[in-house]
Amino acid sequence: MANHWRETGDFYVSSLDGNDTSGDGSIENPVKTISKAVLLVNAAGTNSQTIVVGTGLYTEGLTAVSSPLYTTIVGDGVVILNGGGAGSALSGYPSEWHIKNIHVVSFANLLNVSTNSGPQWFNCTFKGIPTTSISSVTSSSYIGRRHVWHNC
């Protein structure tokens, strides 16, 4: 079953028909995991890249390792990010990331990040994550108000 993309972006992810080995992240040849798409964003090396995530269940957390600024991850359909009760939903250095239209379920922690220009969540839902689950937010000049939730 193929995705029918409504969103546009630079890289595409499909749990249904993506492939992390042969996929290049294009709309015609998506990758299977969000983690692989983040690696493609890093390799592109330019700011303001958009990752479009197709309908499906993704059993992974989001990890940002020296990603370019202003990365957007947008769900296109019903997108569930499931941690199986372990790990963090978002970790690393997600400077100015925007995360949109994603259901985040069953993580031990919501955030484990090192940035003062934190992520913004738009139209996301959270379930099965302890309310005191921000395990670590560190930065030499951390400004907590930069981590923002819109319509969540």
Secondary structure, DSSP 8 states (H G I E B T S, - for coil): ------S--SEEE-TTT--TTT--SSSSS-BS-HHHHHHHHHHH--SS-EEEEEEEEE-S-EEESS--TT-EEEEEEEEEEE-TT-SEEEEE--TT-EEES-EEES-SEEEEE--SS--EEES-EEESS-TT-EEEE--TT--GGGSEEE--
